Structure formats: structure tokens, C-alpha cells
Amino acid sequence: MWRPAAAATTSGALPDKVDAVVVGAGISGLTAARNLAAKGVKVLVVEARDRVGGRVLNHHLRAGGVIEAGGAFVGPTQDHILKLSDELGVKTFKEYLEGDNVYIKDGRRSTFKGTVPPDPSILLDAALLQSKLDGMAKKIAVDAPWDHPKAAEWDAITVKDWVADQSLVSDVDDLLKCYFQPSWGSDAGNVSVLFLAWFIATAGNETNVGTFERSSSTKDGAQDSRFKLGSQTVPIRMARELGGRVALNAPVRKIVQADGWATVHTDRGAVRAKRVIVACPPPLVLDIEWHPQLPTKRRKLLEAMPMGHLMKCDAVYETPFWREDGLTGSGLANAGATRAVFDNTPANGGPGVLLAFVGGSTWKKYGRLPLAERKKAVLEGFAEMFGEQALHPIEYTEHDWTLEPWTTGGPIALPKPGAISTNGHTIREPHGRVHWAGTETSTYWSGFMDGAVRAGERAAREVLDKL
């Protein structure tokens, strides 16, 4: 398959020596390299895949247009990704919101506007929970959640158990899955209240406090807009700028620090550098052979940060027919394969595309099915929301991030309960000449493209201070 970034990358032997090596050509690693190169630093990016972009990946539709198989959405307060994309000439467009959303509960269909469906059995509890979470998030230091007076207490209880203690109805947990599974590829029983409060706190910037509404909403929230040419266009254009400074098909096997250098051993050869930035998913850091070994606390943190389980399933239609019925194309369901659905239609309005996030326990049920069975379940879920026409797409495509060997899951790595309060402080601590990037290391919008950019910028500053 033709890779649009391949022509911008280096071929042949790698250089023997550079000022800095960046491991990983996702948005975070490329941002770090771009910023270093702008300061005259001799930098090399080594990437295991045969493409750039990491957890963002464009899919070109047979009927024309581009959608994303990976990270896609941007929104207000995500200033760093928006500034970067503007510099690169990658324009955004608003997610379609004209009309009503659909809510399926126990096979019953209703419509609503806004973020929370008008289900009388959950409205009060959901409002109270949101208020409590926002209050907790306000008191969390985004750069040091482990310093909160109740960090150990909040980190010891799962969100599922905490919600059960706070809520009178079990339906709230079902609704929260529609938020957690797309955002994390996981469920409330796998993460702590401290992580959730911190995750909400990061949904802002230096002048806007993070809120649950901003982290979960479409309009003025995390799902506000998409890129007209697809999100992978951002790293592709960075790679083109960097040109021969990017090496594909170069997985890193070993990093040795000795005699004033860090030597990065890849499948395409070894490169010595004064500084290294590692910008790959946290679990993959453990696959690298380290000399000297990673500090014990950092290793324990990474061992307690597995990737989520997520796939994106898209059905393509000649037109976005649901819009004619006054529907946004967004929907929630308390069961089935289509728990969280979005209108994923390209910017020009066609062809029509419906997207289902299949994550967490929903992935465990449907992700392991044969393709034909999973496709049937997804299309039936779309039809339940938008009508019989949804059963007849002109194209069906899906991407399971658990099958990506250089990601192993998605969309982010999630600290298990207890991990943040005990070892979280090591998340950005350099290991000798090695610095850390990647969206999980960001203090704002962790898990999003904006967090990836911020982390890359910070890591580049750290390296510049040392060179």
C-alpha cells in the first residue's frame, strides 16, 4: 500500500551520530523533533512502523473522502494541536450537530439534545455525580495528582465502586460506559477515582479549569471538530518538513547509556545521541532493553499502565440519510455493539458515515467475534438508532487497535488503581539522557492529540536545556 509520508523519510543507512534521537513518529515524537530541528539541533526520528502518525491513521473511502481510523476529534482549550495544525495548513470543521441525538435503553428508542439523555431514572444521579466530579477535579493539580491530600484514598477505589456508593440506580454505570469506552477503551471497574478526577481536570488549559462537560461533550467539548483532510495529515506534514530526519521500519530494541552518550539500537542500525526522547505507548517502553535498567518505580508504573481495548467501526452510505430525519447521527445505547455512535461524514457532506466506538467490555464481547458477526451486530445497532436503511452500507470498515503491534491497544494507557499515588511521580522524570513524551505524559488533555503535542513540546524543551 502506498504510504503518503514515505517519500519524506530517509532510506539506507542511519547516521552514526546525532544530537538527539526521538523514538516514535506519532504526533508527540514528531512535534518534539520539529521543535528541536527549528533550533538547529541535529535530530533523527526512528519509527517502528512503515508509516508516521502512531495512534492517528487516515482511511480513504472508496466513494471518496477521508475518515479517521484512530484519533480524530479536537475542541476548545486544545490550543496546542490547533496551533500546530494551523501552522501546517490543516483545517478543521465542526462535528454535525443539527437535530436530535438518539438514546436506546433496553430496546426503547428516544431522542434528546445535549450530552445526557432525558432518562428520569438517571438524570438526578448523573447531575449530582457530574457536580461532585467537577468539584474534585478543581482541587487536583494537573501536574501532580499524587500530591492531593486524598490521593491514596481516591486511588484505592475504582470508579465503578465509587459510583455505586454515590448513586441510587445501576443505570448510571451503563450510561458511563458510553463515556469511558470511547475515551479509554475500558470500563469504570478498571480505573481509580483519582485517575478520573485528574482526567477531567486535564480537560482544559492554563486559564480554563477542566470539566466533565468539556471532556465528554461534542459542542464546545472534546468532540467539537475534526480535520478536513483527516488527523493523520498533521503528522504526515510534519514528517515532510523533517524529510530525511525520519526513519521508518526502525523498531528500537535496546538503549545503552555509557561514556557520555546514549546509543539507540534499531533494526536499521545503531545511532549515538547526546539525548533521547521516547514517545511510544507506555507498555512498549518495557519491550526495550535498557542499560542501565529503568528505575524500579518507573518500571512498576509502566507495568501498571496497560493499553485500553478499542476498535472503530464505520458504515458508509451514499448520503447521511439520518440528517433528513432531523438526527445528528450521534447516539448512545445501554447495551449492544453500538454504545457510542457519531456522525463521521467527511467535511464536504458525503458520503454519509456512521461511527461506532467498540471499547472496553463491549470490545471483549464483540471484538473477538468473526468479522461477519460483528458487522451484523454493528449494523443492527445503527439500524435501531437510525432506521432500516442503516443495514445497507456501500462500505464497511473497521480498525482494531489491539491488533496494532506497535500500539497494542487504544486509545491510551490506563493506570490501574493505586498506580498514580505510588509511582505516578515518575511519569515525566528523565532516565539519565532519556526524556519522555507521548500523550500520557501530558498535564493537559492527556490521551488526546493536544496532549501529544504538549508532551512533545515539553520534552523538546528539556533536551534543549541539556544540549
LUMBAMI-343795 format. One line per 2 residues: number of its first residue (from 0); their letters; for each residue x, y, z of C-alpha. Coordinates in pm, whole numbers, m for minus. Example, Ala and Ser with C-alpha at 12.3 -4.5 7.8 and 13.67 -1.06 7.14 Angstrom:
2
0	AS	1230,m450,780 ~ 1367,m106,714
***
This chain:
467
0	MW	0,0,0 ~ 128,347,m88
2	RP	223,546,222 ~ 188,923,170
4	AA	465,1003,420 ~ 716,752,285
6	AA	870,987,29 ~ 964,1229,305
8	TT	1162,978,508 ~ 1521,858,497
10	SG	1633,538,329 ~ 1958,348,352
12	AL	2198,360,644 ~ 2120,565,951
14	PD	2368,830,1068 ~ 2628,717,1320
16	KV	2577,1013,1549 ~ 2321,1292,1607
18	DA	2241,1539,1882 ~ 1906,1377,1965
20	VV	1711,1066,1871 ~ 1332,1061,1901
22	VG	1172,718,1935 ~ 830,717,1775
24	AG	688,915,1481 ~ 346,984,1624
26	IS	226,1339,1680 ~ 422,1370,2005
28	GL	754,1245,1873 ~ 730,1445,1550
30	TA	640,1759,1744 ~ 950,1715,1960
32	AR	1168,1658,1654 ~ 1017,1954,1469
34	NL	1083,2187,1761 ~ 1441,2061,1800
36	AA	1512,2093,1428 ~ 1383,2451,1435
38	KG	1657,2530,1689 ~ 1928,2380,1471
40	VK	1954,2051,1659 ~ 2065,1752,1454
42	VL	1778,1513,1524 ~ 1668,1171,1397
44	VV	1323,1015,1444 ~ 1312,635,1442
46	EA	974,471,1390 ~ 891,101,1407
48	RD	603,119,1160 ~ 611,176,786
50	RV	411,496,835 ~ 403,803,1055
52	GG	116,901,1284 ~ 117,648,1565
54	RV	m236,638,1702 ~ m378,859,1428
56	LN	m448,696,1092 ~ m647,813,791
58	HH	m878,585,595 ~ m961,675,236
60	LR	m1318,581,147 ~ m1390,402,m179
62	AG	m1664,657,m253 ~ m1425,946,m190
64	GV	m1332,1138,120 ~ m1122,1067,428
66	IE	m1216,948,775 ~ m1001,851,1071
68	AG	m931,501,1193 ~ m768,646,1504
70	GA	m772,975,1697 ~ m996,1228,1526
72	FV	m1155,1497,1743 ~ m1032,1836,1864
74	GP	m1204,2110,2059 ~ m1181,2429,2266
76	TQ	m883,2469,2502 ~ m688,2220,2288
78	DH	m477,2515,2186 ~ m154,2333,2104
80	IL	m287,2088,1844 ~ m496,2364,1689
82	KL	m197,2599,1667 ~ 17,2323,1517
84	SD	m245,2223,1262 ~ m292,2586,1165
86	EL	83,2622,1107 ~ 71,2312,887
88	GV	m234,2432,693 ~ m462,2150,814
90	KT	m809,2297,857 ~ m1088,2182,1088
92	FK	m1465,2156,1054 ~ m1740,2124,1314
94	EY	m1894,1787,1400 ~ m2250,1775,1266
96	LE	m2498,1871,1540 ~ m2818,1982,1368
98	GD	m3111,1786,1506 ~ m3156,1530,1781
100	NV	m2939,1257,1928 ~ m3075,905,1977
102	YI	m3085,706,2301 ~ m3155,333,2313
104	KD	m3236,187,2653 ~ m3347,m173,2688
106	GR	m3467,m169,2327 ~ m3669,152,2366
108	RS	m3575,445,2145 ~ m3594,813,2235
110	TF	m3430,1133,2114 ~ m3264,1416,2301
112	KG	m3040,1719,2270 ~ m2721,1788,2460
114	TV	m2496,1541,2641 ~ m2715,1348,2886
116	PP	m3030,1166,2768 ~ m3353,1271,2945
118	DP	m3388,944,3133 ~ m3574,1022,3459
120	SI	m3414,722,3629 ~ m3065,868,3594
122	LL	m3096,1245,3549 ~ m3069,1342,3915
124	DA	m2791,1097,3998 ~ m2599,1188,3683
126	AL	m2620,1560,3763 ~ m2504,1505,4121
128	LQ	m2215,1283,4009 ~ m2106,1536,3750
130	SK	m2111,1812,4011 ~ m1904,1603,4254
132	LD	m1651,1506,3989 ~ m1608,1864,3873
134	GM	m1556,1969,4235 ~ m1291,1702,4284
136	AK	m1120,1790,3957 ~ m1088,2156,4058
138	KI	m873,2051,4353 ~ m640,1826,4152
140	AV	m302,1960,4041 ~ m279,1855,3677
142	DA	98,1813,3706 ~ 92,1629,4039
144	PW	m235,1447,4120 ~ m40,1226,4363
146	DH	6,1529,4591 ~ m366,1567,4664
148	PK	m442,1504,5035 ~ m685,1228,4939
150	AA	m475,1085,4656 ~ m418,747,4820
152	EW	m784,718,4923 ~ m919,812,4581
154	DA	m663,596,4404 ~ m765,290,4605
156	IT	m1128,284,4489 ~ m1246,210,4137
158	VK	m1483,446,3961 ~ m1738,163,3943
160	DW	m1738,110,4319 ~ m1740,483,4388
162	VA	m2035,541,4155 ~ m2223,253,4321
164	DQ	m2170,424,4657 ~ m2286,762,4526
166	SL	m2574,655,4304 ~ m2914,508,4379
168	VS	m2957,342,4039 ~ m2737,98,3847
170	DV	m2836,259,3516 ~ m2578,532,3575
172	DD	m2296,279,3534 ~ m2440,170,3198
174	LL	m2451,531,3080 ~ m2097,599,3195
176	KC	m1975,314,2975 ~ m2077,528,2678
178	YF	m1821,782,2800 ~ m1544,558,2931
180	QP	m1530,306,2648 ~ m1461,556,2366
182	SW	m1238,774,2585 ~ m1032,499,2743
184	GS	m1114,166,2577 ~ m1202,49,2925
186	DA	m1474,39,3193 ~ m1524,205,3528
188	GN	m1409,m102,3718 ~ m1054,m78,3583
190	VS	m950,273,3686 ~ m950,474,4007
192	VL	m1147,778,4110 ~ m819,969,4131
194	FL	m749,896,3766 ~ m1100,1005,3663
196	AW	m1080,1329,3863 ~ m738,1404,3714
198	FI	m854,1312,3362 ~ m1139,1563,3396
200	AT	m901,1824,3541 ~ m680,1795,3232
202	AG	m974,1881,3002 ~ m881,2247,2996
204	NE	m577,2468,2982 ~ m382,2712,3196
206	TN	m676,2957,3209 ~ m976,2720,3190
208	VG	m1045,2461,3458 ~ m1120,2115,3322
210	TF	m1479,1992,3347 ~ m1666,1670,3281
212	ER	m1885,1856,3031 ~ m1585,1966,2824
214	SS	m1423,1623,2837 ~ m1739,1443,2721
216	ST	m1935,1686,2502 ~ m1946,1745,2130
218	KD	m2036,2114,2101 ~ m1761,2317,2273
220	GA	m1615,1991,2404 ~ m1361,1723,2323
222	QD	m1559,1608,2017 ~ m1627,1957,1879
224	SR	m1438,1937,1548 ~ m1242,1717,1308
226	FK	m977,1775,1043 ~ m1095,1821,684
228	LG	m812,1609,542 ~ m804,1361,832
230	SQ	m599,1384,1151 ~ m304,1186,1009
232	TV	m239,1478,777 ~ m86,1659,1075
234	PI	198,1409,1132 ~ 235,1349,759
236	RM	305,1717,703 ~ 545,1730,998
238	AR	730,1431,851 ~ 753,1603,516
240	EL	907,1907,682 ~ 1159,1687,862
242	GG	1235,1488,546 ~ 1541,1267,588
244	RV	1533,1317,965 ~ 1261,1047,984
246	AL	1345,675,953 ~ 1062,422,916
248	NA	1079,45,972 ~ 1327,106,1254
250	PV	1193,m50,1575 ~ 1411,20,1877
252	RK	1537,m291,2057 ~ 1792,m151,2302
254	IV	1908,179,2451 ~ 2250,189,2617
256	QA	2376,487,2816 ~ 2754,493,2863
258	DG	3058,716,2816 ~ 2856,1035,2781
260	WA	2629,901,2505 ~ 2301,717,2461
262	TV	2315,457,2185 ~ 1981,364,2028
264	HT	1986,21,1866 ~ 1726,m28,1590
266	DR	1661,m289,1325 ~ 1822,m49,1078
268	GA	2135,11,1281 ~ 2259,190,1592
270	VR	2276,567,1643 ~ 2461,756,1916
272	AK	2299,1067,2062 ~ 2354,1318,2338
274	RV	1985,1295,2431 ~ 1692,1063,2355
276	IV	1319,1129,2364 ~ 1097,821,2390
278	AC	748,892,2256 ~ 591,548,2223
280	PP	295,397,2415 ~ 398,327,2777
282	PL	373,m55,2765 ~ 609,m65,2466
284	VL	879,108,2669 ~ 907,m218,2862
286	DI	987,m407,2542 ~ 1310,m207,2501
288	EW	1626,m349,2658 ~ 1764,m82,2888
290	HP	2124,m30,3006 ~ 2118,86,3278
292	QL	1781,m57,3375 ~ 1480,169,3423
294	PT	1433,282,3782 ~ 1219,36,3978
296	KR	937,282,4046 ~ 912,381,3681
298	RK	909,20,3570 ~ 632,m55,3820
300	LL	432,240,3688 ~ 463,122,3328
302	EA	372,m234,3428 ~ 53,m91,3580
304	MP	m41,105,3264 ~ m194,m137,3013
306	MG	m344,m7,2691 ~ m719,8,2657
308	HL	m916,m214,2418 ~ m1075,m21,2133
310	MK	m1182,m56,1774 ~ m1360,189,1545
312	CD	m1632,53,1316 ~ m1759,270,1030
314	AV	m2051,209,794 ~ m2054,417,476
316	YE	m2369,522,287 ~ m2429,720,m31
318	TP	m2565,1008,177 ~ m2601,1088,550
320	FW	m2968,992,533 ~ m3027,1042,907
322	RE	m2987,1416,863 ~ m3302,1425,652
324	DG	m3484,1277,950 ~ m3364,1557,1178
326	LT	m3099,1346,1350 ~ m2739,1435,1426
328	GS	m2604,1084,1370 ~ m2494,1069,1734
330	GL	m2638,807,1965 ~ m2598,621,2293
332	AN	m2716,274,2388 ~ m2711,91,2720
334	AG	m2636,m242,2551 ~ m2518,m395,2223
336	AT	m2224,m324,1995 ~ m2301,44,1932
338	RA	m2274,201,2276 ~ m2139,535,2146
340	VF	m2212,648,1789 ~ m2108,957,1593
342	DN	m2170,1105,1251 ~ m1830,1051,1085
344	TP	m1923,1202,748 ~ m1638,1386,569
346	AN	m1634,1765,564 ~ m1800,1803,223
348	GG	m2115,1625,344 ~ m2077,1291,170
350	PG	m2067,1003,160 ~ m2253,952,486
352	VL	m2061,768,759 ~ m2173,632,1095
354	LA	m1904,550,1350 ~ m1930,315,1648
356	FV	m1664,306,1919 ~ m1636,m54,2039
358	GG	m1428,m45,2355 ~ m1373,m197,2696
360	ST	m1615,m474,2788 ~ m1804,m413,2463
362	WK	m1483,m489,2270 ~ m1434,m804,2479
364	KY	m1779,m921,2370 ~ m1780,m813,2006
366	GR	m1414,m757,1916 ~ m1337,m1127,1929
368	LP	m1627,m1230,1704 ~ m1577,m1321,1340
370	LA	m1596,m1014,1117 ~ m1933,m1107,967
372	ER	m2095,m1146,1310 ~ m1951,m822,1444
374	KK	m2051,m630,1130 ~ m2406,m765,1165
376	AV	m2422,m653,1529 ~ m2289,m306,1447
378	LE	m2526,m251,1155 ~ m2821,m371,1360
380	GF	m2722,m121,1628 ~ m2712,157,1372
382	AE	m3050,49,1235 ~ m3203,53,1583
384	MF	m3096,415,1610 ~ m3146,546,1256
386	GE	m3369,307,1069 ~ m3360,9,835
388	QA	m3155,195,574 ~ m2854,164,804
390	LH	m2846,m211,733 ~ m2730,m149,376
392	PI	m2397,38,364 ~ m2193,72,46
394	EY	m1876,12,251 ~ m1796,m118,597
396	TE	m1455,m65,755 ~ m1309,m116,1099
398	HD	m976,m82,1276 ~ m892,m280,1589
400	WT	m608,m108,1774 ~ m537,m414,1986
402	LE	m404,m577,1667 ~ m151,m299,1602
404	PW	182,m449,1720 ~ 340,m108,1784
406	TT	41,20,1981 ~ m120,m296,2128
408	GG	m443,m118,2218 ~ m608,215,2242
410	PI	m671,490,2272 ~ m448,536,2579
412	AL	m260,353,2852 ~ m456,347,3177
414	PK	m301,340,3525 ~ m451,70,3743
416	PG	m591,168,4085 ~ m305,256,4318
418	AI	m52,327,4043 ~ m79,706,4041
420	ST	m47,763,4415 ~ 251,528,4449
422	NG	457,571,4130 ~ 283,836,3923
424	HT	551,1094,4003 ~ 792,911,3770
426	IR	581,971,3457 ~ 799,1259,3332
428	EP	1121,1205,3528 ~ 1416,1167,3285
430	HG	1620,847,3297 ~ 1972,974,3254
432	RV	1988,1109,2900 ~ 1640,978,2816
434	HW	1333,1203,2826 ~ 968,1107,2793
436	AG	696,1227,2557 ~ 366,1075,2443
438	TE	15,1191,2528 ~ 8,1000,2859
440	TS	284,1227,2993 ~ 90,1549,2930
442	TY	m57,1762,3206 ~ m347,1880,2987
444	WS	m562,1674,2752 ~ m381,1351,2831
446	GF	m500,1085,2590 ~ m578,1337,2315
448	MD	m384,1483,2024 ~ m342,1808,2216
450	GA	m175,1617,2498 ~ 58,1455,2246
452	VR	165,1795,2112 ~ 213,1940,2460
454	AG	424,1643,2568 ~ 643,1669,2259
456	ER	695,2040,2318 ~ 792,1984,2682
458	AA	1035,1703,2600 ~ 1200,1920,2334
460	RE	1245,2200,2589 ~ 1405,1956,2831
462	VL	1652,1840,2567 ~ 1734,2195,2456
464	DK	1814,2284,2816 ~ 2069,1999,2827
466	L	2237,2036,2489
***
